[in-house]
């Protein structure tokens, strides 16, 4: 008998994921979860693939850390419920479980019970220990520095702000200077297309200086006495 994979996905949410995060103190809105600790909001989002079909349902778990003070630097009001795209630090569960992107999959051959065990183990053994430890900006800074994938996926501007707020002025200064000079000297984008007859077509797209971003960096440098 053909399985209803969408129904199985809904059951995993209802019977495993939702009660799991409720047990650990998270509030729920749709497929999103929030937990506020000190000045941080820990954020979870369950994301389904846009390519899901009747015989394949895949989904992943997005994770975020939202610092209230940093957000208020450029906004006058905090969202009533924080989504992962609001967060300064964002990554997926695969980053801390497998070291790369990872999607859970339901197919006609998948045993739902086995997938539930995998998800529960990933949440319990990999994710919750992070949430228990990363409870303020200092711990968030340490987490970024220790996890290469998270460090790469975190934008420079947020790393700079976090370094400044956690008194890592040397790291903030070095990254700010590097980012400023990188922005001043953008690299052209080169693409290569190979036609069926073997002909290569190379196109170069000229890069322009992002003046708005440059001004943001200059303002941070001026405020914190950094020479660019």
N, C-alpha and C positions, 0 to 999 in steps of 0.2 A: 504494500500500500504506500502511495506517495505521501511523503510528509509535508506538512504546512510549515515551511521554514520561518515565515514571518510570525506565526503563532509561537514557534519555539523561541524565537528571539524575544517576544513579548513575555514569555514565561521566565526566561533567564533574568530579564529586568525585574519582573514582579517578585520572583521567588528567591533571587540571589542578590543582584546588584542593589536594588532599592533598600531592602532590609539591612544589607551589609553596611551601607553608608549611614543609614539611620542609627544603627547600633553604635557607630563611631561619632555621633553627634552632628552629622551634616543635615542641613535643611535642603529640601528638594523643590525644584520648579521644573516641570517637564523632565527632560533627560539631563538636567544640570543639578549640581550639588554644591553647597557653600558651607564653610565652617570658619568662623572668625576667631582668631587667637591673637591676643595683643593687637598689634597694628596691621596684621596680615589677614587676608582671607584666602583660605585654601579652596581650590576650585576643581571640580570634576565635570567633565562633559562626555556623554556617550554619543559617539558619532557613527552613524550608519554610512556605508559607502553609497555614493550616488549611482554606482553601476550595479547595484543589487538587482538580481533577477529571481524568477520563481525557484530556480534550482541552486541559487547561491546567495546567501545573505552574509555579508561581512561587516564588521564593525570594530572600532578601536576606542580607546579611552584617552581623552585629552586631559592634561593636568596643568593647572596654573597656580601661580602665587601672585596675589594682588596686594601691593603696598599702598595703603590709604594716603600717606603723606606725599608720596611721589605722584600719585594720581591727581591730588589736589593742587599740585604745582601748575597744572594746565587746565584745570576744570574747577568749577565752583560747587559742584554737586556730585556725590557718589551715587552710582546706579543702585537702585533698590535691591537688585539681585545681580551678582557678578557672574559674567560669562567668561569662558576661557580667552576669548578675543579681547577682553578688557585688561587682561593680566600683563604685567611687565615680564614675567617669566612663564614661558609656555613650552611644554614638551608632551610627548606621548608615552604611554606606559612601556612601549617597546624600548625606549631609551634607557630605562632603568632595569628592564628584565633581560633584554637581548642585546642591547647596545646598538640597536637600529630600529627603524620603523617596523611595526608589527600590527597585523589585523587578525582578529579572531574570525573564523569562518564556519558557517553552517552550510552543509551540503546534504544531499540525500544519503551520503555515506557517513556523515558525522554522527557520533554518539553524543547526544546532548549532555548526558551525565558526565562523560569524560571532559567535554569542553567546560562544563560548570566547575569541575574539580580544578582544571587549569586556571580558570579565571579567579577562583577563590584563593588558590595558592599564590598567584601573582599579586592579588590585592593584599593578602595577609602578610606575605613574606617580603615583598619588595616595596609596595606603595605605603602601607600604614607605617612602617618604620621611618620612612622619610617624613610623613606628616607628623609623627611623634617628635621628631628631632627638629624640623624646620618650623620654629614657632616665632621667630623674629627675624629682623633683617640681617643680623650678624650670622645666624645659622643659614639663612638663604644665601649669603655671600659665600660661605664655606661650601655649600652644596654646589653652587655654580662652578667654583674653582676645582672641585674634585670630580665633577662629571663632565667629561670631554664633550659628549653629545649636547648636553644642556648648555655648556659654555659656547659652543659653536652656534647654536640656534638662538641664543639670546642676543638681541640687538646691542650694538656698542653703546648707544646712548643710555640704555638702562643699566648696563654694567658700570658705566662711568658714574651714574647717579648713585647706584648702590655702593660702589667703592667710596665715594665721597661721604655718604651718610654713615658708613661703618669705619671711618677714619683710615681707610687704605688710600691715603693721598698719593703715594708713589705710583701705585697701580692705576689710579684714576688719571694722574698726570700723563703717564706714558701712553695710556690708551687714548686719551683726549688728543694728545699731540699726533699720534699715529692716525687717528680718524680724521683729524683736521687736514693733514697733508694728503691723505688718500682722497678726500673729497675735493681738495684743490686740484688734484691731478687724476681725474677719472680716466680709466682705461677704455679704449674703443672696443666695441664688441665685434668679434670676427666669427662669421659663420661659414661653414663649408657644405655645399650640396654636391653629391655625386650623381650624375644622370645615368640612366641605364646603359648608355654607350661608353661610360667611363669618364666622361668629361666632368671636370671639377669646376664648380662655380663658387668663387669666394666673394663674400660681401662683407664690407666693413661699415658698421654703424658708428658714427661719431658720437661720443659721449659729451654731455654738457655738465657744467658744474651746477650742483644743487645748491643754489644760493640761500634758500630758506633753511636748509639743514646746516649750512655753513654758519649762518647767523646764530642758530641755536648753540652750536659748539662754541662760538666766540663768546656768547653770553655766559655760558657755563664757565669758560676759562676766566673771563673777567671777574665774575662773582667770586671765584675761588683762587684768584691770584696766580693762575697758570699762564706761563709765557708760551705762546704758540709759534 
